[in-house]
Amino acid sequence: MLDYLRRNVTEWLERSLESYYPVVFIDCVHIKEHRKRSVDTEAFYVVLAVKEDKTREVLGIFNKPTESALGCGEMLHDLYERGVGKIGLICADGLKGLDDVVSEVFPGTSLQRCTTHLKRNILSDVRNGDKGDVADDLRQVFRTGDRNYTVEQAWSEWQQFCAKWGKYYRCIKRRGEDASYKAYFTYLNYDHRIQSMIYTTNWIERLQKDFRRVTRMRGAMPNEESVILLMGKTAMDKKSYLRQVPRIDLDRTLFPDE
């Protein structure tokens, strides 16, 4: 039975993929794993895509010791080798150098950095008494659903936010001086009715809760293969992904007419 499951998951992870995916989300879950005589927490990347028929599909699961742009590059090359020729938009965490990796493997693909990760990182650096006000200001900066809110306006709002709170927090001031943060506003280039679906990796984080649950039941996993086996079986059984995502095809850049 175990050999059958191992073969089934391996074939699924190595299967051929479609040539075009409108949206791809990349994030990682950290799982405890035995390494030699110790237990270490390692990163397992998950790649989740929205297909042209509006259903979702896990394209791959990859083990990398730590999160890095290099690791993401290896994953993207794997997708390319398995048949992916074009991706409309990639939404991922704010790994340094990721934009270069994406443009190298899939030229022309836009990158949206996850706004949820950014908000969490910022809020973790501010005092408890300021968290509420900072969170309110961030919601104003990262607005969705407003057809009149442009990338230029959002960048101006971001600069004002960083200037306001940068007086008290040097880490926020530095962010305001970094042009790479423009990648957090890519979502505003798309139809306002789908912006809330594409500016965060929250969809993939829901899947990660399932991964954590099945691995936690078994304690620290004995090795990398056992983790990927459990995660792969969980992803394969995700029946909810067979349901179409409503309205996401309203954006004709990502879902062009036939």
Stockholm file with secondary structure:
# STOCKHOLM 1.0

chainA/1-258         MLDYLRRNVTEWLERSLESYYPVVFIDCVHIKEHRKRSVDTEAFYVVLAVKEDKTREVLGIFNKPTESALGCGEMLHDLYERGVGKIGLICADGLKGLDDVVSEVFPGTSLQRCTTHLKRNILSDVRNGDKGDVADDLRQVFRTGDRNYTVEQAWSEWQQFCAKWGKYYRCIKRRGEDASYKAYFTYLNYDHRIQSMIYTTNWIERLQKDFRRVTRMRGAMPNEESVILLMGKTAMDKKSYLRQVPRIDLDRTLFPDE
#=GR chainA/1-258 SS CHHHHHHHHHHHHTCCCCSEEEEEEEEEEEEEEEETTEEEEEEEEEEEEECTTSCEEEEEEEEESSCCHHHHHHHHHHHHHTTCCEEEEEEECCCTTHHHHHHHHSTTCEEEECHHHHHHHHHHTSCHHHHHHHHHHHHHHTCCSCTTCCHHHHHHHHHHHHHHHHTTCHHHHHHHTCGGGGGGGGGGGSCTTTHHHHSCCHHHHHHHHHHHHHHHTTCSBSSHHHHHHHHHHHHHTCGGGGSCCTTGGGCTTTSCCC
#=GC SS_cons         CHHHHHHHHHHHHTCCCCSEEEEEEEEEEEEEEEETTEEEEEEEEEEEEECTTSCEEEEEEEEESSCCHHHHHHHHHHHHHTTCCEEEEEEECCCTTHHHHHHHHSTTCEEEECHHHHHHHHHHTSCHHHHHHHHHHHHHHTCCSCTTCCHHHHHHHHHHHHHHHHTTCHHHHHHHTCGGGGGGGGGGGSCTTTHHHHSCCHHHHHHHHHHHHHHHTTCSBSSHHHHHHHHHHHHHTCGGGGSCCTTGGGCTTTSCCC
//
